[in-house]
Amino acid sequence: MFSVKIVTLFLDSLKKKMGFCSQLIILTVLLSRTDTQSSRCLLSMPPLPEYSEKGDIMLGLIGPINTVSVRPQITFTTLPESRQCDIFRRDQYKSILALLFATREMNQNPIIPNITLGFQMYDSCFNEESSLIATMQVISGGQNPVPNYKCGPQPWMPAVIGDPVSASAVAMARMLGLWRVPQVSYAASLPTLSNKLEFPSFLRTTVSVDGQPRALVELCKVFGWTWIGILVSSRDYGTQGGIALKKQASESGVCIAFYETVVYASSTQKMQKIIENVRKSTASAVLLFVSPPETYSIFMEVIQQNVSGKIWVGIETWYTSPIFFQTDFWNLLNGSIGIAKSRMVLPNFSAFLQSFNPSTYPGMLSIRQYWEITFNCKWPLGNLSSSSAVDSGSQACTGSEKLVTSDIIEYNDPTSQGVYMAHNALYAIVHALHNLLSCKPGEGAFTGKSCEVSFDANGDIFGYFDILNWRIEGKKGQNWKVGTFNDYIGDGQKLVLNVSAIQWPGGIGKVPPSICSDNCPPGYRKAPLIGQPICCFDCVLCPEGMISNQTNSLDCYLCPEDQWPNSKRTKCIPKIVDFLSYEEPLGLVMAFFSIIFSFTTIMVLCVFLKFRHTVVVKANNRNLSYVLLLSLTFCFLCSLMFIGRPVKLTCTIRQSLFGITFSLCVSCILAKTIIVVIAFKATKPGSNLRVWVGSKTAMLVVSTSTCVQVIIILVWMARFPPFLEHNNHVLTDIILLECNEGSVAMFYCTIGYLAFLATISFVVAFLARNLPDSFNEAKYITFSMLTFLSVWSTFIPAYLSTKGKYIVAVEIFAILLSSFGLLCCIFGPKCYILLLRPSMNTKEYLMSKSK
């Protein structure tokens, strides 16, 4: 037994190295007492059988080995019958063997010098009552439990290992927490056990239920499952785990198609309804947060209703349980996926199993039942055996049977339920009492081969899970490790998964979808459905001018002003820069007629120069005719300034050139008209208009009329100069490279002034059309001005109603048509006479015609 001095020295050596677990254990040691006291206050409860090994430090080992076949009726009027703990659980015995192995390992290689480790072991029988009785016996130290008293010869127990069942662990933790006795469980994962106010001395080497939902949701995210179904147990383990799972799913954008609570031993009708909802649901992935018995009931009903096309996702409670021994479920579970606590092969455990036999551990609990089931034999003393679990034709047990290699692998396999965690639980306690003297960094027995198990402030360890995939190969089914989930990692990638190694139901090679709505491809956005979860939506094409470049995009985004969506609306591409170019047919035709008409005008000028001394040329004021032809030539050529890629220079010049040349042209025609009227009036006797007949009058009219237009254009260029503009607003997918006129008002002033000059010319010519003179041009001028005014009056509405480069085309068309109308109406008849009827180009002919 420890003396106070030894405990004090032990405490001093541990203060600097121990964590939360150590502090609780040390506190317990300090409060321990080695004296025995008698008490008359005894509880009237039947003691439980125990198996113990003496040691300087005694630990309590409480865990289920058997389970009850019949539960006694409780009437509250008579004492209930004792529970018959008579069904041996071979799967749970693995954990008990791991605890025995760890104890033996500690004693063979002492961590604390000259100190041996002993224990008291009890079977809790999967029952809270048995767990409490065992706890009282551990604390009291005797067969007759005495609350709050140590009545046995053994030293005070510094810690208790157990129970792996959450419900039993809760009952034990409430009692042990009163005396602050550390309790370490290797399988209880109920989240509420992390509450240090309610369970101040509880710790565990397994992961809390809260750790599993994180791993499950990460799996769903990796597989793209956003529409899942959940079945949870009605027990605390399932309900609390289900709440955590729903919370994690909601935070990660995973929607729940159905959430059903499964009650163990519930009515067949209720189970049928639950599985019917599973079958009707469009969710393919179904997460089972249930225990093995409930899993069995679920799968039986699934087979009954022939439910197919579902992916069953399991938690470690049932995914590493004997449920897979049921071959009827193999086809159903083939391709399923689940998580399991990460475990390692225990060194030297195989050698311990081969040396383990009833002679070395004669008083070990249920060792004979274990021996009969393992080796399919019967002990000669039938009253010590559980004959119901042994074939009638089995041989007699000798106790010298050895586990074969396959059996050892089964017990020491990394996926064995509870073995690794139970081993860790005992090591955690001993490490808390003393540093592992023989441990070398990187060679330890804990996760990552470390030398200590670390607990957080709640007495929990972080989650470290294996991702398993159940598959059938030939006539054998087994779990394959396809990844890991490491919750120790803070902000890094916690889930590492080899998706290509997973075998899915039906043998398909890709991840089966489990979604409410098909993914919206790029170019579409998700439109939520009213009254439905966010995972259910419609896909709506992005509006014109907007894109989405990701799958399941929530919004569409506007393209920059100089870009436009492609045909699929998945990316922005540069807009087409458009203008009236020489390469396109319209621009080519306009340029062709501009050159042809200008060349024709020059030819007419050449004809007039050749016949400049003839009567027809002289009689029509040949100098004005020359100027008019030159101005018409520039009118035709100025239209070329409107074709081709516009630049700053062309934007500045083209409207100025257009306005001045047309003003000069119309001014010449006005001068011609005025000269005709003055010439006719001057022939009357006594007329004073003779002095105005001549070139001076023509020059005055032309220069004055043109200068007014020049002034208008100079004001325009000075105050509101035209500029090059990239217009993104007229056409949605095209950038119009155009010349902004700077001021629409000044543009219409220029056009308006031309219309004013043309109107005056038209009126004067119209009034003088019937003057009796063979040299009278008034009729031709009237027709030319009528054509000119008609063209430009239709130009304005066409200009206002046209978009893009066709605005330029309309103006070019107006320039060419009005100029060609002037050329034909004024010079056409004269060229006809000059070239085809030279006999009419004589003074005598014209005078005779006049008479």
Secondary structure by P-SEA (a helix, b strand, c coil): cccaaaaaaaaaaccccccaaaaaaaaaaaacccbbbbbccccccccccbbbbbccbbbbbbbbcbbbcbbbbbcccccccccccccccccaaaaaaaaaaaaaaaaaccccccbbbbbbbbcccccaaaaaaaaaaaaacccccccccccccccccccccccccaaaaaaaaaaaaacccbbbbcccccccccccccccccccccccaaaaaaaaaaaaaaaccccbbbbbbccaaaaaaaaaaaaaaaaacccccbbbbbcccccaaaaaaaaaaaaaccccbbbbcccaaaaaaaaaaaaaaccccbbbbbcccccccccccccccccccccccccccccccccaaaaaaaaccccccccccaaaaaaaaaccccccccccccccccccccccccccccccaaaaaaaacccccaaaaaaaaaaaaaaaaccccccccccccccccccbbbbcccccccbbbbbbbbbbcccbbbbbbcbbbbcccccccccccccccccccccccccccccccccccccbbbbbcccccccbbbbbcccccbbbccccccccccccccccccccccccccccccccccccaaaaaaaaaaaaaaaaaaaaaaaaaaacccaaaaaaaaaaaaaaaaaaaaaaaaaaaacccccaaaaacaaaaaaaaaaaaaaaaaaaaaaaaaaaaaacccccccccccaaaaaaaaaaaaaaaaaaaaaaaacbbbbbbbcccccccccccccccccaaaaaaaaaaaaaaaaaaaaaaaaaccccccccaaaaaaaaaaaaaaaaaaaaaaaaacccaaaaaaaaaaaaaaaaaaaaaacaaaaaaaccccccccaaaaaaaac
